[in-house]
Amino acid sequence: MKAYMCLVCGWIYEEEKGWPDDGIPPGTRWEDVPADWHCPDCGAGKDAFEMIEI
């Protein structure tokens, strides 16, 4: 399973879970997350995330 980890704080975005707190429904691909979205833990931008395999 693909996931995306914040390189600043280690928070992980999982596509199958999305992030409903920010209006990103489950199943939202990383590419479809808005470009201006920020990490909910540290505020880093999408460019601070790296794909990882879980």
C-alpha positions in Angstrom: 0.0 0.0 0.0 1.3 3.5 -0.9 1.4 6.2 1.7 3.0 9.6 2.0 5.2 10.6 5.0 5.9 14.1 6.1 9.7 14.4 6.2 9.5 17.1 8.8 7.4 15.4 11.5 6.8 11.8 10.3 3.0 12.1 9.9 1.6 9.7 7.3 -1.1 10.3 4.8 -2.8 7.0 3.7 -4.9 7.3 0.5 -7.4 4.7 1.6 -8.2 6.7 4.8 -7.9 10.2 3.3 -8.1 13.1 5.8 -11.8 13.9 6.4 -10.9 16.5 9.0 -9.7 18.7 6.0 -12.4 17.6 3.6 -10.3 14.9 1.9 -12.5 11.8 1.7 -11.2 8.2 2.0 -9.8 6.9 -1.3 -8.4 10.3 -2.4 -5.2 9.7 -4.3 -2.2 11.8 -3.3 -2.2 13.5 -6.7 -5.7 14.7 -6.0 -5.0 16.2 -2.6 -5.1 20.0 -3.1 -1.7 21.6 -3.8 -2.2 24.1 -0.9 -2.9 21.4 1.6 -0.6 21.2 4.6 0.4 18.5 7.1 -2.1 18.6 10.0 0.6 18.0 12.6 3.4 20.5 11.6 2.0 22.6 8.8 4.6 21.5 6.1 3.5 21.7 2.5 2.9 18.7 0.1 6.4 19.1 -1.2 7.7 18.0 2.2 6.1 14.5 1.8 7.7 11.4 0.3 6.0 8.2 -0.9 6.6 5.1 1.3 5.4 1.5 1.1 3.5 0.2 4.2 
